[in-house]
Amino acid sequence: MRKEVVVLAAVTTASTVVAAVLLVRQWKRRSEQQWRHAQRILRKFARECATPVPKLWQIADDLVAEMQAGLTLTPSSLQMLPSCLPSLPTGDEKGLYYGINLRGTNFIIVQARLGGKNAPISRIGGRNEPMSDLYRQEIPIPPNIIESSSQELFDWITVELGKFISMHSEGLQGGEKNLGFTVSPTIAEVAASRETAITWKDSLFADAAGNKLLNEINVAMEKHGVDKRVFSLVDDTIGVLAGGRYYSKESVAAVTLGMGTNAAYIESANSVVKWPDQTPKPEEIAINIQWGNFRSSHLPITEFDTSLDAESSYPGSQIFEKLTSGAYLGETVRIVLLKMAQESALFGDTVPAKLAIPYSLRSPDMAAMHQDTSEDYEIIDEKLTEIFGITNSTTMARELVVEVCDVVAERGARLVGAGIVGIVKKLGRLSNRISIITVEGGVYEHYRVFRNYLHSSVWEMLGNELSDNVIIEHSRGGSGASSIFIAASQP
């Protein structure tokens, strides 16, 4: 009897071991299948996002065609809005200037002194630095002010401006009288039901709406005893262009690349058809391209982009912006990771609830994960825990996160590069002139990998012989400084 019990126990133990081995094998096989599926999702996404040089040229050529159409009042996805600046800076402007950059839920007040082209050469940088005495203050706008009328908004901004000037100069009479006023592209992302400053994006022109806003600003200045005057409202990208022109006559275009994106360039007056009546037409006109809405059949659109667009505040519009700007880069990564989590258990059998929250992954966090060089991707582990509550990610899963970020960033950067080449081609400067493109924005400034992809795409498109003709520079002075150059360019 005892022998039979021992034999039975041994058989039972052996059966248990065999069953355990089978379970482990099944688990490994399932895990391998899930991992292969996650990789298939990634490979398919990468193929659909691919931007080989021939495709980039197709996109650049489409941009040129859309620009030409917009200038001649032919139907186009680009608004091609002429800026009614009477002139652009020459680099000879001197004086203490103030500027305001309205950004949506906040605005920036900037003070700077311009010393002209003959400013002393910096010992540190080894180049002329004509901007000095730079002060900047970012001020949040209370919700009740955002939702109020534009006149109430200007009254509130003017009071804050008066305080700022008092702090940084000898009373309200300090500095030049011209005040620069720029509006960032992100302002249109803030919803408002009434005609407030938040709904200006299409009114930055010398039409009735633009003149009404301009008058309200100056009324507020006079009402509150601030001895400043605004001569024109311009998109911040026009301001970045003005800043580039201050430093070099070869600066012909500007790109803002932050939460939103836009581009502007300098066009000859002969090419501009739409222009307000009874307004003198300068020889050179700064054109606000509004390229966030650029459309081309060659743009690499995936199922994830279609999903993002459908759930956005502006379905069917701003497609180029949704592929390239900081407001959407992280969201695209999140949507891809969510599908991987749902279909391949990338982060475990249970899909992390926070991974389904739209826009929870911001572009700065995406950049931090993408640029993580720590052992075992420790920064990615921290971000996944902090943002999505994922505490059990494997090293392999983190590597996949990096690859998704890389696909999204590379595509976006290369599309911007194609856009830059398209603008220079439109100007006929690819082969015979130096063209400086000034870029402003947090994505360009802080996302090193994105910036490198952008530069390399331009080099790949133009090759060794022509790539030196296109110089991409970061704007000087930081956020809001473009308004200073707008102030300096006014009569």
Residue pairs with C-beta under 8 A, 6 or more apart in sequence:
34 344
34 345
34 346
35 344
35 396
37 343
37 344
38 340
38 343
38 344
38 346
38 400
39 400
41 336
41 339
41 340
41 343
41 344
42 336
42 340
42 400
42 403
42 404
42 407
45 302
45 304
45 336
45 404
45 407
46 403
46 407
48 300
48 301
48 302
49 300
49 302
49 407
49 408
49 410
49 411
50 300
50 411
51 300
51 410
51 411
51 414
51 415
51 418
51 457
53 460
53 461
55 298
55 300
56 414
56 415
56 417
56 418
56 421
56 457
56 460
56 461
57 418
57 421
57 461
58 296
58 298
59 296
59 298
59 299
59 415
59 418
59 419
59 422
60 418
60 419
60 421
60 422
60 425
60 461
61 422
61 425
62 296
62 297
62 298
62 422
63 78
63 291
63 294
63 296
63 418
63 419
63 422
63 423
63 426
64 422
64 425
64 426
66 76
66 77
66 78
66 294
66 295
66 296
67 76
67 78
67 80
67 289
67 422
67 423
67 426
68 74
68 426
69 75
69 76
69 78
70 76
70 78
70 79
70 80
70 289
71 80
71 267
71 271
71 272
71 273
71 274
71 287
72 273
73 273
73 274
77 293
77 294
77 295
78 289
78 290
78 291
78 293
78 294
79 202
79 288
79 289
79 290
79 293
80 274
80 287
80 288
80 289
80 290
81 202
81 204
81 205
81 235
81 287
81 288
81 290
82 205
82 267
82 272
82 274
82 275
82 285
82 286
82 287
82 288
83 204
83 205
83 232
83 234
83 235
83 238
83 264
83 285
83 286
83 287
83 288
84 205
84 206
84 232
84 276
84 279
85 232
85 234
85 238
85 242
85 282
85 286
85 486
85 489
85 490
86 231
86 280
86 282
86 489
86 490
86 491
87 282
87 489
87 491
88 241
88 242
88 245
88 266
88 284
88 286
88 489
89 242
89 243
89 245
89 246
89 485
89 488
89 489
90 245
90 246
91 116
91 117
91 130
91 245
91 246
91 247
91 248
91 249
92 116
92 117
93 114
93 116
93 246
93 488
93 489
94 114
94 115
94 116
95 113
95 114
95 175
95 176
95 488
96 111
96 112
96 113
96 133
96 169
96 174
96 175
96 176
97 111
97 112
97 113
97 114
97 175
97 176
97 178
97 180
97 484
97 487
97 488
98 109
98 110
98 111
98 161
98 164
98 165
98 175
98 176
98 179
98 180
98 228
98 484
98 487
99 109
99 110
99 112
99 179
99 180
99 181
99 182
99 239
99 480
99 481
99 482
99 483
99 484
99 486
99 487
100 107
100 108
100 109
100 110
100 157
100 161
100 179
100 180
100 181
100 182
100 480
100 483
101 107
101 108
101 110
101 182
101 183
101 184
101 236
101 239
101 479
101 480
101 482
101 483
102 157
102 181
102 182
102 183
102 184
102 187
102 197
103 184
103 186
103 187
104 184
104 186
104 187
104 189
104 190
104 198
105 140
105 141
105 146
105 190
106 138
106 139
106 140
106 141
107 138
107 139
107 141
107 157
108 136
108 137
108 138
108 139
108 479
108 480
108 483
109 136
109 137
109 139
109 160
109 161
109 164
109 480
110 134
110 135
110 136
110 477
110 480
110 481
110 483
110 484
111 133
111 134
111 135
111 136
111 164
111 165
111 168
111 169
111 175
112 131
112 132
112 133
112 134
112 135
112 477
112 481
112 484
113 131
113 132
113 133
113 134
114 130
114 131
114 246
114 484
114 488
115 130
115 131
115 132
116 130
117 128
117 130
118 128
119 128
119 129
119 130
119 132
120 128
120 129
121 127
121 128
121 129
122 128
122 129
130 246
131 476
131 477
131 481
131 484
134 477
134 478
134 481
135 164
135 168
136 478
136 479
136 480
136 481
137 164
138 479
138 480
139 160
141 153
141 156
142 156
145 152
145 153
145 156
146 153
146 190
146 192
146 196
146 198
147 192
147 193
147 194
147 196
148 196
149 194
149 195
149 196
150 195
150 196
150 197
150 213
150 216
151 216
151 219
151 220
153 196
153 197
154 197
154 216
154 217
154 219
154 220
155 220
155 223
155 224
157 220
158 217
158 220
158 221
158 223
158 224
158 226
159 224
161 179
161 226
161 228
162 172
162 224
162 225
162 226
165 171
165 172
165 174
165 175
165 226
166 172
168 174
169 175
172 225
172 226
172 227
173 227
176 487
176 488
177 227
177 228
177 229
178 228
178 229
178 230
178 231
178 487
178 488
178 490
179 221
179 228
179 229
179 230
179 487
180 230
180 239
180 482
180 483
180 484
180 485
180 486
180 487
180 488
180 490
181 217
181 230
181 232
181 233
181 234
181 483
181 486
182 233
182 234
182 235
182 236
182 238
182 239
182 480
182 482
182 483
182 486
183 197
183 200
183 201
183 204
183 233
183 234
183 235
183 236
184 235
184 236
184 256
184 258
184 260
185 201
185 235
185 236
185 237
185 256
185 258
185 259
185 260
185 261
185 262
185 292
186 258
186 259
186 260
186 327
187 197
187 198
187 200
187 201
188 198
188 199
188 201
188 260
189 259
189 260
189 313
189 327
190 198
191 198
191 313
192 198
192 199
197 213
200 209
200 213
200 233
203 209
203 210
203 213
203 233
204 210
204 233
204 234
204 235
204 288
205 276
206 232
206 276
206 279
207 276
210 233
213 233
214 230
214 231
214 232
214 233
217 230
217 233
218 229
218 230
221 227
221 228
221 229
221 230
231 490
231 491
232 486
232 490
234 286
234 288
234 486
235 262
235 264
235 288
236 256
236 262
236 440
236 482
236 483
237 254
237 255
237 256
237 262
237 263
237 264
237 288
237 440
238 254
238 264
238 286
238 288
238 482
238 486
239 482
239 483
239 485
239 486
240 254
240 255
240 256
240 264
240 438
240 439
240 440
240 475
240 482
241 251
241 253
241 254
241 264
241 265
241 266
241 286
241 438
242 286
242 482
242 485
242 486
242 488
242 489
243 254
243 438
243 475
243 476
243 477
243 481
243 482
243 484
243 485
244 251
244 254
244 436
244 437
244 438
244 473
244 475
245 251
245 266
245 485
246 485
246 488
247 476
248 436
250 433
250 434
250 435
250 436
250 471
251 436
251 437
251 438
252 265
252 266
252 423
252 424
252 427
252 429
252 435
252 436
252 437
253 263
253 264
253 265
253 266
253 420
253 423
253 424
253 427
253 435
253 437
253 438
254 263
254 264
254 265
254 437
254 438
254 439
254 440
254 475
255 261
255 262
255 263
255 416
255 419
255 420
255 437
255 438
255 439
255 440
255 441
255 444
256 262
256 263
256 439
256 440
256 441
257 324
257 325
257 326
257 416
257 439
257 440
257 441
257 443
257 444
258 325
258 326
258 440
258 441
258 442
258 443
258 444
259 325
259 326
259 327
259 363
259 442
260 292
260 321
260 325
260 326
260 327
261 291
261 292
261 320
261 321
261 324
261 325
261 416
261 441
262 288
262 289
262 290
262 291
262 292
263 289
263 291
263 419
263 420
263 423
264 286
264 287
264 288
264 289
265 286
265 287
265 289
265 423
265 426
265 427
266 284
266 285
266 286
266 287
267 284
267 285
267 286
267 287
268 283
268 284
268 285
269 281
269 282
269 283
269 284
269 285
272 281
272 285
272 287
275 281
275 285
289 423
291 320
291 419
292 318
292 320
292 321
292 325
293 317
293 318
293 319
293 320
293 321
294 319
294 320
294 419
295 319
295 320
299 319
299 320
299 323
299 415
300 323
300 411
301 319
301 323
304 332
304 335
304 336
304 339
305 322
305 323
305 332
307 335
308 322
308 328
308 331
308 332
308 335
309 315
309 316
309 319
309 322
311 358
312 318
312 322
320 415
320 419
321 327
321 328
322 328
323 411
323 412
323 415
324 412
324 413
324 415
324 416
325 412
325 443
326 362
326 363
326 364
326 441
326 442
326 443
327 363
329 363
329 366
329 408
329 409
329 412
329 443
330 359
330 361
330 362
330 363
330 365
330 366
331 358
331 359
331 361
332 408
333 361
333 366
333 401
333 404
333 405
333 408
334 355
334 358
334 359
334 360
334 361
336 404
336 408
337 346
337 355
337 401
337 404
338 351
338 355
338 356
340 346
340 400
340 404
341 347
341 351
341 352
341 355
342 351
346 397
346 400
347 355
347 384
347 388
347 390
347 392
347 393
347 397
348 392
352 388
352 389
352 390
353 389
354 360
354 387
354 388
354 389
355 388
355 390
360 387
360 388
361 387
361 388
363 442
363 443
363 447
364 442
364 446
365 383
365 387
366 405
366 408
366 409
367 409
367 443
367 446
367 447
367 448
367 449
367 450
368 379
368 383
369 377
369 379
369 380
369 383
369 401
369 402
369 405
370 402
370 405
370 406
370 409
370 447
370 449
371 447
371 448
371 449
372 378
372 379
372 380
372 402
376 395
376 398
377 395
377 398
377 399
377 401
377 402
380 393
380 398
380 401
380 402
381 393
381 398
384 390
384 393
384 398
384 401
385 391
393 401
406 449
409 447
409 449
409 450
409 453
410 453
412 450
413 450
413 451
413 452
413 453
413 454
413 457
414 453
414 454
414 457
416 454
416 457
417 453
417 454
417 455
417 456
417 457
417 458
417 461
418 457
418 461
420 437
420 454
420 458
420 470
420 472
421 430
421 458
421 461
421 462
421 470
423 437
424 430
424 435
424 437
424 469
424 470
427 435
429 435
429 469
430 462
430 466
430 469
430 470
431 466
431 469
432 469
433 469
434 469
434 471
435 469
435 470
435 471
436 471
436 472
436 473
437 470
437 471
437 472
437 473
438 473
438 474
438 475
439 472
439 473
439 474
439 475
440 474
440 475
440 479
440 482
443 450
444 450
444 451
444 454
444 474
445 451
445 474
454 472
455 472
458 467
458 470
458 472
459 467
462 469
462 470
475 481
475 482
477 484
